């Protein structure tokens, strides 16, 4: 053993990552560093590939198999995220990358490292859950506050007309104050929603392999709990509990949030908003449908244009956030997806988003 090899082994032994070497010829681990032994905590005789693979989450096994098969062609694998259950029965999220020293030969050695990123993912998931709750609450507030404020603004206009003949300066002053306050409040809500959305899309997209079904279930749970407040019914359905796509979750969920927000604005009380995930052969189609007033034919060709004139006030006076659908389309295209819609006046609308699936 030369000095370089000794230094490399010393480095591996003191690395917090799991490092290993597996002999394909001998069908056993010929090297396991301290972090490996500590994490898996099983006797050497029981530490086999079959045992470790049995601990991998069932949804992630095919991904690891495909990644290993790819080694034959390119020798070094991509960095793959997967989940594994340890002997303490807790599920951990790991990153793995491996190298085959003798490609296309059964007697080669697989070298690799595994990094435990469970705490990072747990923290991200908590932040995402809070973000989902925030988005749902924002929609309720913008719907339940902006609507009544818009009505107040309209009524003050009518009152001004009807009380002009009284020539009572105090009455006119109070009505003007109410109109001014309601208008300013609507503008504040509008600006707040605009900034929230712009901040979320102003950062570069960072995509990861995600189970879209699981993310949507968490996201829709908040809306399903708000049906009594919004006056609308929500329905969420999927054809498959495990649909994997490459996502920047925060940005893509903002797309879903905005589509649902639009459906809320243009669907009368008692209406239904339906969200559906349909698993196709190579793609998944997300649809958001409503039983609202639909989109006038004159807006169809320009709905996704920047600075589109298709902005409309909601049924209860909710203002347009001023974003149009162009940003939504941009985010979908960042994900190499497509977005389109079908709508008839007074017969509701359905927006479709199609994304490519991944292994």
C-alpha positions as CSV (number, residue, x, y, z in Angstrom):
1,X,0.0,0.0,0.0
2,X,1.6,3.3,-1.1
3,X,1.3,6.6,0.7
4,X,-1.4,8.0,-1.5
5,X,-3.6,4.9,-0.9
6,X,-3.0,5.2,2.9
7,X,-4.0,8.9,2.9
8,X,-7.1,8.1,0.8
9,X,-8.2,5.3,3.3
10,X,-7.5,7.7,6.2
11,X,-9.7,10.3,4.6
12,X,-12.5,7.8,4.0
13,X,-12.3,6.5,7.6
14,X,-12.8,10.0,8.9
15,X,-15.4,11.1,6.3
16,X,-19.0,11.6,7.6
17,X,-20.3,10.1,4.3
18,X,-20.7,6.3,3.9
19,X,-17.9,5.0,1.7
20,X,-17.6,1.4,0.4
21,X,-16.1,-0.9,-2.2
22,X,-18.1,-4.0,-3.4
23,X,-16.5,-6.8,-5.4
24,X,-18.7,-8.2,-8.1
25,X,-16.5,-11.3,-8.4
26,X,-16.5,-12.1,-4.7
27,X,-20.1,-10.8,-4.2
28,X,-19.2,-9.0,-1.0
29,X,-18.1,-5.7,0.5
30,X,-14.3,-5.6,0.5
31,X,-14.3,-2.2,2.2
32,X,-16.7,-0.4,4.5
33,X,-15.6,2.8,6.3
34,X,-16.5,3.7,9.9
35,X,-19.6,5.7,8.8
36,X,-20.9,2.7,6.9
37,X,-20.6,0.4,9.8
38,X,-22.2,2.9,12.2
39,X,-25.1,3.7,10.0
40,X,-26.2,0.2,9.0
41,X,-25.1,-1.4,12.3
42,X,-25.3,-5.0,11.1
43,X,-22.7,-7.8,11.5
44,X,-20.3,-8.2,8.6
45,X,-21.7,-11.6,7.7
46,X,-25.2,-10.1,7.3
47,X,-24.1,-7.0,5.4
48,X,-25.0,-8.2,1.9
49,X,-26.3,-6.4,-1.1
50,X,-29.6,-8.4,-0.9
51,X,-30.0,-7.3,2.8
52,X,-29.3,-3.7,2.1
53,X,-31.5,-3.6,-1.0
54,X,-34.4,-5.1,1.1
55,X,-34.1,-2.0,3.3
56,X,-34.5,0.4,0.3
57,X,-38.0,2.0,0.0
58,X,-40.0,-0.1,-2.4
59,X,-40.8,3.0,-4.6
60,X,-37.0,3.7,-5.0
61,X,-35.8,0.2,-5.9
62,X,-36.3,0.4,-9.6
63,X,-34.5,3.7,-9.7
64,X,-31.4,2.2,-8.1
65,X,-31.6,-0.9,-10.4
66,X,-31.7,1.4,-13.5
67,X,-28.9,3.5,-12.1
68,X,-26.7,0.4,-11.6
69,X,-27.5,-0.9,-15.1
70,X,-26.3,2.4,-16.6
71,X,-22.9,1.9,-15.0
72,X,-22.1,-0.6,-17.8
73,X,-22.3,2.1,-20.4
74,X,-20.9,5.2,-18.6
75,X,-18.9,3.8,-15.7
76,X,-19.9,6.5,-13.2
77,X,-23.5,7.0,-12.1
78,X,-25.6,10.1,-11.6
79,X,-26.1,11.3,-8.0
80,X,-29.4,9.6,-7.0
81,X,-31.7,10.3,-4.1
82,X,-33.4,7.4,-2.4
83,X,-34.9,6.3,0.9
84,X,-33.8,3.5,3.1
85,X,-35.1,2.0,6.4
86,X,-32.5,1.3,9.1
87,X,-32.7,-1.2,11.9
88,X,-34.3,1.4,14.1
89,X,-37.3,1.3,11.7
90,X,-36.8,4.9,10.8
91,X,-36.7,6.0,7.1
92,X,-33.7,8.0,6.0
93,X,-33.2,10.0,2.8
94,X,-29.8,9.4,1.1
95,X,-27.7,10.5,-1.8
96,X,-25.6,7.8,-3.6
97,X,-23.1,7.9,-6.4
98,X,-21.0,5.0,-7.6
99,X,-18.1,4.2,-9.9
100,X,-17.4,0.9,-11.7
101,X,-13.6,0.4,-12.0
102,X,-13.8,-2.2,-14.8
103,X,-16.9,-1.5,-17.0
104,X,-18.5,-4.4,-18.9
105,X,-16.7,-6.9,-16.7
106,X,-18.3,-9.0,-14.0
107,X,-15.2,-9.1,-11.9
108,X,-15.0,-5.4,-11.4
109,X,-15.4,-3.4,-8.2
110,X,-18.2,-0.9,-7.4
111,X,-16.9,2.1,-5.5
112,X,-19.2,4.7,-4.0
113,X,-20.3,7.0,-1.3
114,X,-23.7,7.6,0.3
115,X,-24.6,10.8,2.1
116,X,-27.4,11.1,4.7
117,X,-29.5,14.1,3.8
118,X,-32.5,13.2,6.0
119,X,-32.3,16.4,8.2
120,X,-32.1,18.6,5.1
121,X,-35.1,17.0,3.5
122,X,-37.1,17.1,6.8
123,X,-36.4,20.8,7.1
124,X,-37.4,21.5,3.5
125,X,-40.6,19.5,3.9
126,X,-41.6,21.5,7.0
127,X,-40.9,24.7,5.1
128,X,-43.0,23.4,2.1
129,X,-45.9,22.5,4.4
130,X,-45.8,25.9,5.9
131,X,-45.6,27.5,2.4
132,X,-48.6,25.4,1.2
133,X,-50.7,26.5,4.3
134,X,-49.6,30.1,3.6
135,X,-50.7,29.9,0.0
136,X,-54.1,28.4,0.9
137,X,-54.6,31.1,3.5
138,X,-53.6,33.8,1.1
139,X,-56.2,32.6,-1.3
140,X,-58.9,32.6,1.3
141,X,-57.9,36.1,2.5
142,X,-57.8,37.5,-1.0
143,X,-61.1,35.9,-1.8
144,X,-63.0,36.6,1.4
145,X,-61.5,40.1,1.9
146,X,-61.1,41.5,-1.6
147,X,-64.6,40.5,-2.6
148,X,-66.5,42.3,0.2
149,X,-64.1,45.3,-0.1
150,X,-64.9,45.5,-3.8
151,X,-68.6,45.4,-3.0
152,X,-68.2,48.2,-0.4
153,X,-66.3,50.3,-3.0
154,X,-69.2,49.8,-5.4
155,X,-71.9,50.7,-2.8
156,X,-70.1,53.9,-1.8
157,X,-70.2,55.0,-5.5
158,X,-73.9,54.4,-5.5
159,X,-74.4,56.1,-2.2
160,X,-72.5,59.2,-3.4
161,X,-74.8,59.5,-6.4
162,X,-77.9,59.1,-4.3
163,X,-76.9,61.5,-1.5
164,X,-75.6,64.3,-3.6
165,X,-79.0,66.0,-3.4
166,X,-78.8,66.1,0.4
167,X,-75.9,68.5,0.1
168,X,-74.6,67.2,3.4
169,X,-70.8,67.7,3.4
170,X,-70.3,65.4,6.4
171,X,-72.2,62.5,4.7
172,X,-70.2,63.0,1.5
173,X,-66.9,63.2,3.4
174,X,-67.7,59.9,5.2
175,X,-68.7,58.1,2.0
176,X,-65.5,59.4,0.3
177,X,-63.4,58.1,3.2
178,X,-65.1,54.7,3.1
179,X,-64.4,54.5,-0.7
180,X,-60.8,55.6,-0.3
181,X,-60.1,53.1,2.5
182,X,-61.7,50.2,0.7
183,X,-59.8,51.0,-2.5
184,X,-56.5,51.3,-0.7
185,X,-57.1,48.0,1.1
186,X,-57.8,46.2,-2.2
187,X,-54.6,47.6,-3.6
188,X,-52.7,46.4,-0.6
189,X,-54.0,42.9,-1.0
190,X,-53.3,43.0,-4.7
191,X,-49.7,44.2,-4.2
192,X,-49.1,41.7,-1.5
193,X,-50.2,38.8,-3.7
194,X,-48.2,40.1,-6.6
195,X,-45.0,40.4,-4.6
196,X,-45.5,36.9,-3.0
197,X,-45.7,35.4,-6.5
198,X,-42.9,37.4,-8.1
199,X,-40.5,36.5,-5.2
200,X,-41.2,32.8,-5.7
201,X,-40.6,32.9,-9.4
202,X,-37.6,35.3,-9.3
203,X,-35.2,32.5,-8.2
204,X,-33.6,30.0,-10.6
205,X,-35.4,26.7,-10.9
206,X,-33.9,23.8,-9.0
207,X,-35.5,20.6,-10.1
208,X,-35.4,17.3,-8.2
209,X,-37.1,13.9,-8.7
210,X,-40.4,14.2,-6.8
211,X,-43.5,12.1,-6.3
212,X,-46.0,14.6,-7.8
213,X,-49.0,12.6,-6.3
214,X,-47.6,12.9,-2.8
215,X,-46.9,16.6,-3.2
216,X,-50.4,17.3,-4.6
217,X,-52.1,15.3,-1.8
218,X,-50.3,17.5,0.8
219,X,-51.1,20.7,-1.1
220,X,-54.8,19.9,-1.7
221,X,-55.4,18.9,1.9
222,X,-55.3,22.6,2.9
223,X,-57.9,23.4,0.2
224,X,-60.2,20.5,1.2
225,X,-60.2,21.9,4.7
226,X,-61.4,25.4,3.5
227,X,-64.6,24.4,1.7
228,X,-66.9,25.9,4.3
229,X,-65.0,29.2,4.1
230,X,-64.8,29.5,0.3
231,X,-68.3,28.4,-0.5
232,X,-66.9,26.0,-3.1
233,X,-66.5,22.2,-3.2
234,X,-63.0,20.8,-3.9
235,X,-62.4,17.4,-5.5
236,X,-59.0,15.8,-5.9
237,X,-58.4,12.6,-7.8
238,X,-55.4,10.7,-9.2
239,X,-55.0,7.6,-11.3
240,X,-51.7,6.6,-9.6
241,X,-50.3,7.1,-6.1
242,X,-46.8,7.3,-7.4
243,X,-46.0,9.5,-10.3
244,X,-42.4,10.8,-10.5
245,X,-41.3,14.0,-12.3
246,X,-38.4,16.4,-12.2
247,X,-39.8,19.4,-10.3
248,X,-38.8,22.7,-8.7
249,X,-41.5,22.0,-6.1
250,X,-42.0,25.6,-4.8
251,X,-42.4,27.1,-8.3
252,X,-44.6,24.3,-9.7
253,X,-46.9,24.4,-6.7
254,X,-47.2,28.1,-7.2
255,X,-48.5,27.3,-10.7
256,X,-51.1,25.0,-9.2
257,X,-52.0,27.6,-6.5
258,X,-52.5,30.3,-9.1
259,X,-54.7,28.1,-11.3
260,X,-56.9,27.2,-8.2
261,X,-57.0,30.9,-7.2
262,X,-58.3,31.8,-10.6
263,X,-60.9,29.1,-10.4
264,X,-62.0,30.4,-7.0
265,X,-62.4,33.9,-8.4
266,X,-64.7,32.9,-11.3
267,X,-66.7,30.2,-9.8
268,X,-70.0,31.2,-7.9
269,X,-70.7,29.9,-4.5
270,X,-71.9,26.3,-4.6
271,X,-69.7,25.5,-7.5
272,X,-67.0,22.8,-7.7
273,X,-63.3,23.0,-8.4
274,X,-61.8,19.7,-9.5
275,X,-58.1,18.9,-9.5
276,X,-57.0,15.7,-11.3
277,X,-53.7,13.9,-12.0
278,X,-53.8,11.5,-14.9
279,X,-50.9,9.1,-15.4
280,X,-50.1,8.5,-19.1
281,X,-47.5,6.2,-20.6
282,X,-44.6,8.8,-20.6
283,X,-46.3,11.9,-19.2
284,X,-48.6,13.0,-16.5
285,X,-51.5,15.5,-17.0
286,X,-52.6,17.8,-14.2
287,X,-56.0,19.4,-14.8
288,X,-57.8,22.1,-12.8
289,X,-61.5,22.4,-13.7
290,X,-64.2,24.7,-12.4
291,X,-67.9,25.2,-12.9
292,X,-67.6,28.9,-13.2
293,X,-68.4,31.6,-15.8
294,X,-65.7,30.4,-18.3
295,X,-63.4,32.5,-20.4
296,X,-64.9,34.7,-23.2
297,X,-63.9,33.6,-26.7
298,X,-62.2,37.0,-27.4
299,X,-59.6,36.2,-24.7
300,X,-58.6,32.7,-25.8
301,X,-55.8,33.6,-28.2
302,X,-54.1,36.1,-26.0
303,X,-54.6,34.5,-22.5
304,X,-50.9,33.5,-22.2
305,X,-49.5,36.7,-23.6
306,X,-47.5,39.1,-21.5
307,X,-49.5,42.1,-20.4
308,X,-52.7,40.4,-21.7
309,X,-55.9,42.3,-21.7
310,X,-57.7,39.2,-20.4
311,X,-57.4,40.3,-16.8
312,X,-60.9,40.3,-15.2
313,X,-62.3,41.2,-11.8
314,X,-63.6,38.2,-9.9
315,X,-67.3,37.5,-9.2
316,X,-67.0,39.1,-5.8
317,X,-64.9,42.0,-6.9
318,X,-61.5,40.2,-6.4
319,X,-58.9,42.2,-8.4
320,X,-56.6,40.7,-10.9
321,X,-53.2,40.2,-9.4
322,X,-51.8,41.6,-12.6
323,X,-49.6,38.6,-13.4
324,X,-51.6,37.2,-16.3
325,X,-50.9,33.6,-17.3
326,X,-47.6,34.4,-19.0
327,X,-45.6,33.7,-15.8
328,X,-47.5,30.5,-15.3
329,X,-46.7,29.4,-18.8
330,X,-43.0,30.3,-18.3
331,X,-42.7,28.2,-15.2
332,X,-44.4,25.2,-16.9
333,X,-41.9,25.6,-19.8
334,X,-39.0,25.7,-17.3
335,X,-40.2,22.2,-16.5
336,X,-40.2,21.3,-20.2
337,X,-44.0,21.0,-20.0
338,X,-47.0,22.3,-21.9
339,X,-50.1,24.2,-20.7
340,X,-53.4,24.8,-22.4
341,X,-57.1,25.2,-21.6
342,X,-60.6,24.5,-22.7
343,X,-63.4,26.9,-21.8
344,X,-66.9,28.0,-22.9
345,X,-68.7,31.0,-21.5
346,X,-71.0,30.1,-18.6
347,X,-69.8,26.5,-18.8
348,X,-66.6,26.7,-16.7
349,X,-62.9,26.2,-17.6
350,X,-60.3,23.5,-17.5
351,X,-56.6,24.1,-17.5
352,X,-54.2,21.3,-18.4
353,X,-50.5,21.0,-17.6
354,X,-48.5,18.1,-19.1
355,X,-45.1,17.1,-17.8
356,X,-42.7,14.3,-18.7
357,X,-42.4,11.5,-16.2
358,X,-39.0,10.2,-14.9
359,X,-38.0,6.8,-13.6
